[in-house]
Amino acid sequence: MKPSTRFIVAACLVALFIAGCASQGPYLRLDPSLQKDVRVFEGTQYIPLIPLCDAYGLRWDWDPFMNTAAIERKGKIVLRAGSDVILVNGVEKRLDRPVLVTGSVVYVPLSLVRNGLNAIVETAPRYASQGQTYAPAQVAAPSGKYTIETIVLDAGHGGKDPGAISRRFRIKEKDQALYVARQLKKALEARGIRVIMTRSDDTFISLPGRVDIANRSDADLFVSIHLNSSRSRSLTGFECYYLSEATDDNSRALEAFENASLKLEEGTAVGENSKGLGTTLWDMKLTENRHESMELASHICRAVDRSFLTRNRGTKTARFYVLKGTRMPSVLVEVGYLSNRLEELKLKDQKYLDKAVDALVRGIEAYKSEYERTEGFTL
Ligand SMILES: [Zn+2]
């Protein structure tokens, strides 16, 4: 067989394979430019993830800690190296073979094209109204579904859990966090956003309790408000965290401190929320909102930066319990360091906290408008 004939036969086989597998509903044709990339591992045809994303105009995000990738356009697929389980718009599906990584290239079985890709490239079942076929050419008009309508505000600590306490004025983290959350609630409501508080007064709410309130609220965002403290008293500034592996010692120490409230709970089984879910699936669920959480964190940090309020220490990653359990884009802000003498003075002052609230509102608004304008950060 001449090389060109061989190529045509191979291309036909690929086309037949895809067509044969897609007997139900709309299916996606393998983009012709990808045929040269198809490789066979143990009898299964695979395609490298990045050229696949390029060909279909998908945005991709690889989380090296969890070995998961999120790919998206009009919907989202989460997949994990070594696993055949994928999440398509939050729904669990299976590929015929697991995702492979060889020589730092991620390969997905071609069955992904029919098993999920059509859902995020040509149709968006989660967002399209029933019976309506999604037409990519008409994406310009906003569907109205990509909106931020409800936000859960979570004032950290409370009741028997004071959080951090400053040295000189004995300011309690729980009080200042509640003040910030209340002011933020007013400001967001004035802008037409529905706000749900995990606590509105000085009561103790367990971390699982907070997660529960958020997950039952059908909210679009979750923002947890805290004030920081460190043994190193020179540290100052604002931080905004989203969920991923803690990347430095400070984050790890803070993670332990903020999660410590779990020990204060009575009669609550302190366990992973992953009960009943396989670890793989759970990690994928976490990856699902990672990009949005990261965007929200950076919008908030940018707003703080512009406010010249305090040093912006930037976006950071940690595994806070409340971020891990909530099934929506979520961030945790540390407004400032109670352990620093000068910052303690600032954080004591409600006028200063009001300015911090202004910056938070601007950050959330900037995220909201970008999310709505781009219909969920799609291309
Ligand atoms: Zn805290």
Residues whose N, C-alpha, C, O or C-beta is under 5 A from the ligand:
A	BS01	ZN	G156 G163 H226 L227 E258
